[in-house]
Amino acid sequence: MKTKILLKCAKAAGFAAYALFLLFSFLKGFEPGKKMAFNLSYFSLEMAKILPPAFILIGLFEVWVKKETIEKHFGSKSGIRGHIGGILLAGTTVGGLYVAFPVAYTLYRKGADLGVIFTYIAASAICRVPMTIFEASFLGIKFSIIRLSVSIPLVIISSMLLGKYLTRKGYTIRDGA
Amino acid sequence: MYFLYIVLLIALLVSFIADRTKTYRAIKIAFKKFTKILPAFASMLVLVSIILGLVPDSLIVHYLGESNMFQGVLMASFFGSITLMPGFIAFPLCGILLKKEVTYTVISAFTTTLMMVGFVTVPIEKRYFGGKVTVMRNALSLVIALIVAVVTGIFFGEILP
């Protein structure tokens, strides 16, 4: 308990030092510090745009989608179909990993298989449709096709194994607190 | 981004017409979940800003442009793992790398780790999945990224004739 409080204090001190550093950078015109402040504001704005709608959709999902539906399509008996479903769902995920984690927890609560959840998380990193189109326009369609056709099978296999292993160990995903 | 808001608007409208109390409950749940994880997001934002401040694009271009393929892949996976970039910054950067004759193998290692391995998202991931599984998932992702890089290299004729 004591270490937890200590850790919290250290974290607060870190935040304070960081804020002071940014302020100092602005007053003295310190470039790297100014760049950090710019990055912070840029990414904060990005989060502010993505997170509220994403969480409201998660909330709607929680109240409307029945547990049986998720169990049927993404549950432990869904097999490879569940993994493909996870990839399709991931294709429409906005943002990236940081949005996928809270969604993953909700899917888990509704009875999705752990393996399918890991596939969903990895796929939301690599298979987002708008991102892939953008990638292909800069690096060529051949590059994107190779990347997806190699990574998707690997993701499914590794997620199945990780999911099986953790399910056997009685692992549970936590609620983010 | 617009897509997200359009979907949200339609979903909210349909939900509201179908069942008003359920919709309020959904918003309440959303708010609760959001505020719970918010501190972790703050940690992530601070980490991102520090790392992108310390590792500017020019540094990445410099290091990946000047090294041989093996070093390049290692360096690329390192940079890809510790940073977080939105696609519209990352892919133009890759375009620059390509013009500097950086191999597809190295670029593949960079983009795949950038997407899959998240050092800066650890504060969030850990809250849901715990430290151990977070490490396991990221390690697995790194391995997958390296395999993808090698296969990309083979298909582009950069590794093996």
Chai-1 contact restraints between the chains, C-beta under 6 A:
chainA,res_idxA,chainB,res_idxB,connection_type,confidence,min_distance_angstrom,max_distance_angstrom,comment,restraint_id
A,Y18,B,V46,contact,1.0,0.0,6.0,A-B,restraint_1
A,P32,B,G53,contact,1.0,0.0,6.0,A-B,restraint_2
A,K35,B,G53,contact,1.0,0.0,6.0,A-B,restraint_3
A,M36,B,S49,contact,1.0,0.0,6.0,A-B,restraint_4
A,M36,B,G53,contact,1.0,0.0,6.0,A-B,restraint_5
A,N39,B,S49,contact,1.0,0.0,6.0,A-B,restraint_6
A,N39,B,L52,contact,1.0,0.0,6.0,A-B,restraint_7
A,L40,B,L45,contact,1.0,0.0,6.0,A-B,restraint_8
A,L40,B,S49,contact,1.0,0.0,6.0,A-B,restraint_9
A,F43,B,L45,contact,1.0,0.0,6.0,A-B,restraint_10
A,F43,B,V48,contact,1.0,0.0,6.0,A-B,restraint_11
A,S44,B,L45,contact,1.0,0.0,6.0,A-B,restraint_12
A,P53,B,L4,contact,1.0,0.0,6.0,A-B,restraint_13
A,P53,B,L8,contact,1.0,0.0,6.0,A-B,restraint_14
A,F55,B,A30,contact,1.0,0.0,6.0,A-B,restraint_15
A,F55,B,K33,contact,1.0,0.0,6.0,A-B,restraint_16
A,F55,B,F34,contact,1.0,0.0,6.0,A-B,restraint_17
A,I56,B,A30,contact,1.0,0.0,6.0,A-B,restraint_18
A,L57,B,L8,contact,1.0,0.0,6.0,A-B,restraint_19
A,G59,B,A26,contact,1.0,0.0,6.0,A-B,restraint_20
A,G59,B,I27,contact,1.0,0.0,6.0,A-B,restraint_21
A,G59,B,I29,contact,1.0,0.0,6.0,A-B,restraint_22
A,G59,B,A30,contact,1.0,0.0,6.0,A-B,restraint_23
A,L60,B,A11,contact,1.0,0.0,6.0,A-B,restraint_24
A,L60,B,S15,contact,1.0,0.0,6.0,A-B,restraint_25
A,L60,B,A26,contact,1.0,0.0,6.0,A-B,restraint_26
A,E62,B,I29,contact,1.0,0.0,6.0,A-B,restraint_27
A,V63,B,K22,contact,1.0,0.0,6.0,A-B,restraint_28
A,V63,B,R25,contact,1.0,0.0,6.0,A-B,restraint_29
A,V63,B,A26,contact,1.0,0.0,6.0,A-B,restraint_30
A,V94,B,L4,contact,1.0,0.0,6.0,A-B,restraint_31
A,L97,B,G118,contact,1.0,0.0,6.0,A-B,restraint_32
A,L97,B,T121,contact,1.0,0.0,6.0,A-B,restraint_33
A,Y98,B,T121,contact,1.0,0.0,6.0,A-B,restraint_34
A,Y98,B,I124,contact,1.0,0.0,6.0,A-B,restraint_35
A,F101,B,I124,contact,1.0,0.0,6.0,A-B,restraint_36
A,F101,B,E125,contact,1.0,0.0,6.0,A-B,restraint_37
A,F101,B,Y128,contact,1.0,0.0,6.0,A-B,restraint_38
A,Y105,B,Y128,contact,1.0,0.0,6.0,A-B,restraint_39
A,A125,B,M115,contact,1.0,0.0,6.0,A-B,restraint_40
A,A125,B,M116,contact,1.0,0.0,6.0,A-B,restraint_41
A,I126,B,M115,contact,1.0,0.0,6.0,A-B,restraint_42
A,M131,B,G87,contact,1.0,0.0,6.0,A-B,restraint_43
A,F134,B,G87,contact,1.0,0.0,6.0,A-B,restraint_44
A,F134,B,F91,contact,1.0,0.0,6.0,A-B,restraint_45
A,E135,B,F91,contact,1.0,0.0,6.0,A-B,restraint_46
A,F138,B,F91,contact,1.0,0.0,6.0,A-B,restraint_47
A,F138,B,C94,contact,1.0,0.0,6.0,A-B,restraint_48
A,F138,B,G95,contact,1.0,0.0,6.0,A-B,restraint_49
A,L139,B,C94,contact,1.0,0.0,6.0,A-B,restraint_50
A,I146,B,T152,contact,1.0,0.0,6.0,A-B,restraint_51
A,I146,B,F155,contact,1.0,0.0,6.0,A-B,restraint_52
A,R147,B,V148,contact,1.0,0.0,6.0,A-B,restraint_53
A,V150,B,V148,contact,1.0,0.0,6.0,A-B,restraint_54
A,V150,B,V151,contact,1.0,0.0,6.0,A-B,restraint_55
A,S151,B,I144,contact,1.0,0.0,6.0,A-B,restraint_56
A,S151,B,V148,contact,1.0,0.0,6.0,A-B,restraint_57
A,L154,B,I144,contact,1.0,0.0,6.0,A-B,restraint_58
A,S158,B,L140,contact,1.0,0.0,6.0,A-B,restraint_59
A,I173,B,Y128,contact,1.0,0.0,6.0,A-B,restraint_60
A,R174,B,Y128,contact,1.0,0.0,6.0,A-B,restraint_61
A,G176,B,K36,contact,1.0,0.0,6.0,A-B,restraint_62
A,G176,B,I37,contact,1.0,0.0,6.0,A-B,restraint_63
A,G176,B,R127,contact,1.0,0.0,6.0,A-B,restraint_64
A,G176,B,Y128,contact,1.0,0.0,6.0,A-B,restraint_65
A,A177,B,K36,contact,1.0,0.0,6.0,A-B,restraint_66
